[in-house]
Amino acid sequence: MDSFPFHDSNIANLIENRSINVRHDSNFSLQMHSSLVRRLLLERELEGHQGCVNTIAWNSKGSLLISGSDDTRINIWRYSNRKLLHCIDTGHSANIFCTKFVPETSDELVASGAADAEVRVFNLSHLSGRGTEETAVTPTAHFQCHTRRVKKLAVEVGNPNVVWSASEDGTLRQHDFREGCSCPPVGSSHQECRNVLLDLRGAAKRSLSEPPKQPLALKSCDISAARPHLLLVGGSDVFARLYDRRMLPPLTSFSMKMAPPPCVNYFCPMHLSERGRSSLHLTHVTFSPNGEEVLISYSGEHVYLMDVDRVGGHAMQYTSGDVAKLWSFSPILDGMQMRPPRAEVIESPSSEKNRTDTQLDKCRNLLQFAIKCLDGADYYHGIEACNEVLDGCGRRIDPMLMHDCLYIRAALLLKRQWKNDSHMAVKDLTRARKIDSSSFTAIYYMSEALTQLGKHKEALDFALAAQCLTPSSSEMAEWIEFIRKQLAAAEAQKSDKANDGEMKAEPRAGRAISLRDIFFHSDANSDALQDGPRLERGDSDYDEELELDFETSVSGDEGHDIDSNALHGSLNLRIHRKPDAVREPAGSNGSYEMSPSSVQNDSATYQAEAVIDMKQRFIGHCNMTTDIKQASFLGHAGEYIASGSDDGRWFIWEKSTGRLVKMLLGDEAVVNCIQCHPFDSVVATSGIDSTIKLWTPTAPLPSMVAGGAAGPDTSDVIDAMEGNQRRLSRAHEAILPFELLEGLRMHEFTEGTLHPFECAQS
């Protein structure tokens, strides 16, 4: 794949144009060029924390870096000499998850949010002349109104007066320094502050077709730098939500539980929208630098790119009905023209036509390479060749060439069988059938994809349709017989489970909860089992609330998989009875005060909203063990995407094609945070290690890995990605190692704590 050029032009030409036209590099096109990204190498480790570094952020000028850690300290680092400038003892009583410089304050105000449910603001001018020794500083603002962990802070460019905080209590609060610098804790006798901008305690959706009614624990939020009125949030379900702050109702208090306000857009890949899984959730959401795209990262899944606007048909939008139609066979598909007709290419000017012909020749060569990869079992590179044709070669591609490339990529995905590859194959085959609805290959591979997904009835419909196109094929007859046997076995298994379910009654003794019931349930990430019943915490009639923290430490030997004996862990379990009079206030009648508009629509009358689908997927990393793992745009133009991983590596992809550009080892265990310098070709990362790592393009040769030609080759990159895919397919095992659960599953607990641990980043 190194022979495939990238799409950010030749760096020599860019440098030459910059010398001719001083305005040429006004958009910082050289900041994260592919030739620089592929030379990234570890330059420096910043030492100064004593626990996991859960958050890092640059100031607007790029002169300072702020970090927060499990040690409850905030460190300020000077970029010019890579030295520690200030160390603040914040007074937080638990892990710091988020830190920010407050804009337009000369970088004197910084804010932090932590697991103690508090937001604190500090004035760095109070540290003048104190050096780098740890200093206890009284916060200039102290907000205690959240009831659960504060996972993310947001600030608005040009606004020095407000900080927004997203918490697992389901609220996003707006802290305006002009209205007060402190607030009483929830449940106190004083008047509770009215700063709830978004009340999403009843906003979580188990699926697209069901109304919102589950508690939504917020994990991430972001405010668009280009359009500051747009607010993006993500939490404990699969849907990211976009709000217009100008259209939101007035601020409220926590005791008044409001109906979720309507959002501008929902974002979710179509294949995740109807799964109804409690384990799948978002860990990070962010806007692109120009505000036109959003990037979302899932725990137990991948990273996805979406368009913000639906205007002009640019964003791919769908409804719950479209999800059902995706699996159903129809002889004729209704759909928009996928690409301009061939006539538009023929009638173009001669110079444009020559470029188009050259591009088509390139695409045909790539397609032939993909076919060879399919025959030679080199599925990864074959898929990347198809990505180059479909995503990187522009819109003017011959329709039949596009059709062939789509079904070949689908065939490669079905052979590779990485996490949700079968769903991506279904999307490709649907597009191929919109070009040629009678395509045998598209119809046949659709039956194979649906079989992998456990949708045997639908697979049989497609297989019978394919047989009609080749009635004399003995292979098709055998394939149809195989699907019928699979369908019969699935129906028999379903019947047996139904009978077993009727016979099993689970009596409860007192208020004890079985850890076996909580942790040992059906695989939360198997494609084939997605339609089965799920254990939903929101539907549980337990009166207790479970809080679980788990820490793992992995051996430094990269060759070990996550299920090896090198994995160790400790568990912190707390079970609280509800209602909690201190943390969740009640009204005068002992219940929440509900506004008249807070009553949710009944499922029978609920009209599901439209959702914006993915336009690119970024795959290869693993995100399961922490829920603060970021996915970030790199560079001023955001042409590259980066994410940390549970294997201690971090990955960089080309945004337009999803092609992996770089893989680097950034932590002994897990990389969580990735932040690109606002102007320079520098990236800061952090994770479970107590250090912050700075990466610069100083490697002597460009390479997919650190060290250039002296480092691991491409096969090692693929091995690492395949290992991460195996971890994702065993997501229910990776959350709590089997060895630890096996020792606990026979015990019952009523109330208490088991062995608290130090580094609880999620």
N, C-alpha and C positions, 0 to 999 in steps of 0.2 A: 504493500500500500504506500510505501514511501515514494513510489514513482508517480502517484497521483498528485497533481499540484493542488495547493490550497487556493482559496478564493479571495485572498486579500492582496493580490498583485505582487509583483516582484519588489522586494525591499530596495534593491539598487535603483529601480525606476522611481520609487517614492522619494528616496533621498535626493536624487537628481532633480526631480520636480520641485522639491522643497527649496533647493538653491536657486531655482529660476523664479518660482512664485512663492513669496514669503507667506502667503495665505493658504498655501496648499495643505499644510499640516495643522490647520486650525482646529480640526476635529481629532487631533492626537491619533492619527491613523497608524503611527509608528509605535505607539505605546505598547500594544499587545499584538504585534505582528507574529505570524506563524514561525518565522525564522528565529524570533526571540523567545517565543513560548517554548519551542522545542529545545532551547538551550538553558532553560531554567535549572538552577542548581542551588542547593542550600548554601547561603552565604554566612548566616549568623544565627545563633540561638540566644534569645534574650532570657536571662535567668533573674528571677526576683520573686516568683510566686512559690508557694508551698503546697499547692493542690492543683487539681485539674483547672485549666484555663478555659472557661466556658464562653467567653465573649471577648472579641477584639473589634476595634473600630478606629478609623483614621479621622482626624479633623479635616475640615474642608480644604485647608491649604496643604495637607500632607506633611506637615512639619511635626505632628505629634501622633502617637498611637496610644489608645487607652485599652486597658484589659481588666477583666474581672475574673475572680477565681473562687474555688471552694474554700480558700483560706479567708474569705470575706474581705479581701483587700482589693482596692483599686490601684493599679499601677499606671503611671504616665511615663511614656518613653519618648525620648527625643530622637527624631528620625535621622538627623544629620550625623550624629556620632553613635547611634544605636545604643545609647546609654539610658539607664533609669533616671528619671527626673524627679518624680514624686512617688511615694508609697503611702496610701491612705488607709488607715484602719477605719472602716466605714461604720462599724457598730451593728451591721447586719448580724443576725443570729444564725443564718444558714447560707447555703451556697448562693453566690451571685451568678445570675444567668444572663444579665444584659447590662451594658453600659453605653452611654452616648455623650458626645460633646453637644451642649446646647448651642444652636447657631447664633451668630451675631452677638456673642458675649465676649469676644476676643479670646475664646477658648478658656475662659475662667470658670464657667459653670459646667459641671458634669453631673450626669444622673445615673443612678443604678437601680436595678430591680432584682429581687432575690427570692429564694424559696421561703423566706419568712413572711411573704406576702406584702412586703413593704417597698415603697419607692422613696429613695433619698436623693437629695440634690446637694452638691458640695461646691464651694467657691474656692478655686485653686489659689486665689490671691492671698488667702489666709495662710498658705504654706510658704510664702516668700521668705527665703533665707533659712529654711529648715533643713535643706539637704535631702538626701535620699533615705534617711532613716524612717522607719514606720512611724506615722504620726496619726494620733486619734484626732479627728476633726469633727466638730459639731456641724451637722447638716444645716444648711440654710433653709431647706424645705424638707418636710418629713410627712409622707402620706401613708397611712395605715388602714386605708379603707377597703383594700382587697381582702378576701377571705381564703384564698388559695395562692399557690406560688405564682409569682410574676415572671413570665417567660420571655417577654419581649417589650422593648421600648421603641417608640417612634418619635421623630422630631420633624418639623416642617422647615424647609429651607427658607431663611429670612425671618423666622419667627423665634424671638428669644424668650417668649413668655409662656409657652405651653409645651408640655411633654405628655405623650399618650402612653398608656400601659395596658398590655394584654395579659390576662390572668387565666389560670385554670378554673377560676370560679365562674367563668362564662361571661365576664364583662370586660369591656374595653373602656377605660376611664380617661377623662381629659383633665389634666392637672394644670390649672392656670395660676401662675405665680402672682398675678395681679389681684386674685381673689382671696389669697391666703397661702401661707407657707406651711401649713400643717392641718391635720384633720384628726378627729378622735377615732379610736379603733371602732370597728363595727361591733354593735352590741352595747356600747357605752351609754350612759345616761344623757350625754350631750346630743345635740342635734346632729344627725348624720349628714355628711356632706353630699350634695347633689352634683356629682360629677360623672355619672354613668352615661357615656355617649352611646354605647351599644350594649344592650342586654340580650345576650344570646344563650341564656340558661335553658331555654326550650327550643333552640334553633337547629339542633343536630338532626340530620336525616339519615335513616338507615339505608334508604335507597332513593333514587330520583322520583319514583312514583308514589312514595309515601310522604305524608305531610311532616313538617318539622315538629318534633315533640320531645326528643331526647336532650339531655344536658350536653352542651357543647363546651368543652374545656379548650380555651384558646391557647395555642402554642406559638403563634407568630403573627406579626402585623407589619405593614409598611405603608408609607405615604409617598405618593408619586412626587418626584422632584420636578417633573415637567408640568403636572397638573395637580397641585397640592390639595385640591378638594376631593381627590380620589383616595380612598382608603381600602386597603386589601387586608383581609384576615384569613387565617387558617387555623384549624383545631382538630378536635378528636373525631371528625368524620372525614369523608373523602372529598368534600366540596370546599374549594376556596371561594370566598365571597368578596365582591367588589361593591363598595358603598360610595355614594356621593354625600360628603359631609354637609353640603348645603341643603340636602333633602331630608336629613335626619330630624327626628322630633327633639324637643328641648331636653336638656340634661335632667336625669332623674336620680333618685336614691336607690340603694340596693334593696330596700325593704319593699319597694313597689316593683313587682315582677311584671315586666312588660312583654307584649308579644314581639317577636323578632321583626324589626322593620324590613320592608322590602329592599332587596339589594338590586344594584344595577345589572350585575352579571354573576352567574355561577360559573366556576371553572372545574372541570373534571374530565379525565379521559373516559370515553364512552364505555370502555370495557370494565371500568371500576364503578360505574354509577348505579348498578342494580345488584350489587353483591350482598348488601345488608350485613356487613361484617363489622364487628366492634373493634377488632384489632388493627385494622387498616386506618391510618390517620396521617395528617400532614405534620411535618416537622418544621417546614420553612416555606415562606412565601415572600416574593420580592418583585418589584417593578424593574424593567429594563431602564437603562440610563435615559432613554428618550420617552419613557412612559407608555410606549405602544405595545409592549409585551409583558407578560408575567411569567415567572418561573416558580414552579411548585415542586416540593420534594416530599416523598411519602416514606413513612416507616414501613418496611417490608415490601417496598416496591421501588420504582425508579424516579427519575427526575423528568419533568415534562415542561414544554414551552407552549404557551398559548398567546393568541392575539387578544388585546383588550377590547377593541371596538368591533361591533357587529355591522357598523355602517358600511355600505358598499359591498357587503358579502365577503369581506376578507377573512373574517373569523369563521371557523367551521362550527356551526351550531346544530344542536340536536334536541329532541324531546324524548320522553319515555317511550312513545310510540315508535320512534326511529330505532330504539334499542331492540324492540321486539321484531321489527321488520328485518333487522340485520341477519337474524338466524333463519328466516323463512325463505323458502324457494319461491321465486316468481319468474315466469318465463320472460317477462319484459320488465326491465328496471326503469323507473323514473328517476332522472337525475340531471344535474346541470352538465354542460359540456366541460370536460375536465381540462382541456387545453384548446387553444385557438385552432381552427381548421387548417388543413394543409395549404389551402389556397392563400392564406395570409402569408405563408412563408414564400410561396412561389412568386407572389406579386411584389415582394420587397425589392428595394434597390439592389444593384449588382454587388456592391461592397457588402451590404448586409447579407445578401444571399450567399456570398462566399464564406462569410463567417458562420452562417447557419449550416452550410454543407460541411464545413470543417468540424463543427460541433456534432453534427449527426454522425460523422465518421468516428469521432471519439466515442460517442455513446454506443455505437454498434460494437466497437472493439471492447468496451467495458462489458457489454452484455455477453459477448463471447467468452470473456474472462470469467464472468459469473457462472456461465454454463459449465465451464471446465471445473470451477470450484464445487459445483453441485455434484458432478461426477466424481471428483477427487476428495470429497468430504471436507473441503476447506470452506466451511460454511461462513465463518466470520468474515473472511476477505471477500467472498462472493456477495454477501449482504452489503458490505461497504461499497463495492463496485456498483451495485444497484442503487444505493443511496446517492452515489455521485451522479448517476443518470437522472434519477427522479427529483432530487432535491438540489443538486448543484449545477445542473446544465441549463437552467433557465426554463422558460415556458414553451419555447418553440421546438417541441419534440413531436415527431411523427406519431399519430395516435396508436398505430399498431406496434410501433417500437415501445411506446409506453405500456401497452397491454402486455407485451411479452416480458418486459422488465418487471412488471407488477407480479405476474404469476410466478416468474422465476424467483423473485425475492420471497414470495410466499412459500414456495417449495423449500428454499434454503432455511427459512424461519422454522418450518415444520420439522426439518431435519435437525436443526440445532437444538431446539426445545429448551431455550433459556426461559426465564420467568416471563410468562404472558406472551411469548413469541407466537403462540397459536392465535391469540387475539389480534396481534398485528397482522398475521396472515389473513385473517377474515377481512380486515379493513382493506388490504391490498386486493384481495380477490373480488370484493364488492366493487372497488374502483375499476378493476379489469372488466367485470361484467357490464359496467355502465358503458364501456367502450365497445364491447362485443358480447351481447347477452347470450349468444349461442356458443360461446367458447367452451369446448370440451375440457381443456386443461383447467380453466378457472372453476368450472363446475365440479370437476373431479377433486381438485385440491380443496375446494370448500367442504366437500364431504369428509375429507381427511382431517381438516382443521376442526370441524364440529365433532368428529369422533374423539379427537384428543381432548376436547372440552367436555366430553361426557354428554353431549346433546345428540343422542343416537337417533331419535325420531327425525330431527331436522337433517341429520347426516344422511339418513336413508332416503329422504326426499331428493336431495341433491345427487346421491348415487344413482337413483332410478332415472333422474333426468339425464345424467351422463350416459347411462346405458342406452337411452333412446337415441343418442347421437352415435353410438358404436354398438349396435345390437348384436353383432357377431363376436364381440370380445369376450373371451373366456375369463380374462383377468377381471373384467368388471363384474361378471357373474360371481366369481369367488369373493370379490370385495363386498358385494351386496350381501352375500350369505354371511360373511364375517360381521358386518354391521348388525344384521338381524340377530345373530347370536349374542352380540354385545348388548343389544337392546333388551333381549329376553333376560339376560343375566342381571342387567340393571333393574329391571322391573321386579324380578324375583327378590333381589337384595332390598329394594325399597319396601316390598311387602313384608319381608322378614323384620326389617327395622320397625315398621309400623306395629307389627304384632308384639315385638319386644317392648316397645314403648308403652303399650297398653298394660303390659304385665308388670312393669317396673313402677313402683310408687316409692318416692324418696321421703321417708319420714324425717322430721327435724326434731331433735332433742334440744329444747331450750333455744338458745340463741347461738349455738355453735355452728360454724361454717367449715365445711370440709374443703381442705386445700385441693383434694383430688377433683372435687366438683368444679372448683374455680379454674384450675390450671389445665386439667387433662380433658380437653374437648376436641372436637373434630378439627382437622388441619385447617388453619385459617387462611392458607394461601394456595391450596390446591385448585387448579383450574377445573379439574373434572368434578370437584365436589361443590362448586360454587352455588348450586341451586338447592343444596340441602339445608336443613334447619340449623340455626346458629344460636349459641348462647349469648344473649345480649344483656349487658349489665343494666341497661336502661329498663328492661322488662323484668328484671329480677324482683321478687317480692321479699328479698332479704331486707331487714331493717338497718343493717350495718352498712357502713361505707368502708371500703378497703383501700388502703394506701400501701403501695408496694414499691420498694426501691431495691435495685440489684446492681452490684458492682462486679465486673469481671476483670481479671488480669491475665493477659495472654503471654505466653513465652515469647521471647525475642526471636526464636527460630521461625522464620517466615514459612518454612516448609510445612509446619503443622497446620492442620485444619482446625476449625473452631471446636470440633467435637473430640479433639485429642485430649490426652491426659494433662496437657499443659494448661488447661483452663481451670481457673479457680474462682470462687465467688463467695460473697456473703450476702445475706438477706436481711432486710429491715422491713418488718411487717407490723402495721398498725391497723387495728379495726376499731372504728368509732361507731357509737350508736347514734342514730338520728332521732329527732332533730337535735342539732348542737346549738344550744341556746346562746352560746357566746359568739360563734363564728357565723351563724346564719340567723339573723334576727327574724322574729315573727311579729305579726300584727297583734292587735289587741285580743283577737279571738284565737290566738295561738297558731295562726297560719299566715302565709304571705298575703299581703294586700294585692289583689289582682285587679288590674284595670279592665274595664269592660271589653276592650279590644284584644285582651290577651288570650281569649278563648280560641283555641285552634280549630280550624275547619275539620270536620269529620272526614275520615278517609274516603268515604263514598262520594263526597262532593269536592274533594281537593283537586285543584287543577295544577299539575306539576309545571314548574318553570322550565324554560329552555335553558340549556347549558352549553357553554363553549367547549369544544373538544380540543384535544392536543393537535399541534402541528409538527412537533418534533419530540422524540424520546431520546434520553441519554442513559446509556446502560453500561454496566461493567463494575460499578461500585456495589457496596452493600450497606444498607441503612436499616438497622434493626435495634441495636442495643441502646441507642440514645435518641431522645426526641428533641434535641437542640441542634441536630446536624443541619448545616446550611448548604444551600446551592446558590451560587453567585455568578453574576455576570463579570467578566474580566475585561478591563479596558474601558476607555471613555466611550467607545461606541458599543461595547458589550457584544463583541463578535465571538467571544469564547465563553464557554460555560464550565464551571468548576464545582466539584463536590467532594466532601470528605467521605471516608469509608471506614467500616468496622475492622478492616484488615490492617489499619495503620497507614494506608496509602491515601493519596488524593489524586483525582482524575480531572483532566481538562479535555473538553470536546469542542470541535468546531460547531458553532451554533446552527449554521445553515444546513449541514448534512448529518449532524450527530456523530461524525467520525471522531474516534479517539485520537487526540494529538499528543498527550503526555500523561504519564503515570509516574508518581513520585512517592517515595516512602517518607511520611511526615510525622509518624508517631510510633511509639512502642506498642500501642493498643488501638486507639481510635482517633481519627481526625474529625473534628466537629466544625471548626470555624475557618472560613477562607475569606479574606478581605484584600482586594486589590488596591494598591496605592492610587490616589486620584489622578496622578499625572505620570509617574515614573513606571518603568517596567519592573515593578517590585510587587510581590504577593506575600502577605503575612498569613500564617496558619497556626492553629492551636488545637488542643484536644485533651486527652487524658494525661499526657505529660505535663509537668509543671513549667515548661518552657514555651516561649513563642518562637517560631521559626520564620526567618526572612529568606525569600527566594529571589534570586536575580539571574538574568541571562548571561552567566559566566562560564557555561560549559564550552569546551573547545569545539565540540561538534554537535549538530542538531540530532536529536534522537527522541524516541518515544519514552525512553527511561532516562534516569540520571546517569551521568558519566559518559554519554555518547557511545562510541564503539567499544569502550572498555566495559560497559555495563551489560545487563541481561539483554537477550535478543527478543524479537517479537513473540516467539513461542512462549517465553516466560510471561509476557503481558497477557496472552490468551489464557495461560494456565491460571494466572491470578484472577482474571475475570470469571473464568469457569468456576473457580473455587468460591467466589462471591455469589454466583448464581446458585450453587449448591446450598450455601447458607440461606439464601432467600427462600429456597424451596422448603427449608426446614425451619421456617421462622418461628413456629410454636416451640421448637426445641431450643432455639438460640436465645429466646428471652430469658428462660431459666434453664440452666443445664440439667439434663436428665439425672445426673448423679446427685444434684442437690435436691431436686424434687422427689426423687425416690426415697430419700431419707425423711421427707416431710409428709408425704401424701397420706399416710395412715394416721396422722395426728389430727386432733380437733382443737381449735382455739376459740376462746371467747373474747378476751380483750387483753392486749398487752403488746410487748415489743420483743423481737428476736434480733439480737446481735446487731445493733446499728453500725453503719460503716461510714467512712469519711468522704469518699468521692462519689456523690450521688447526682450525676449530671442530668439525669432524665427523670 
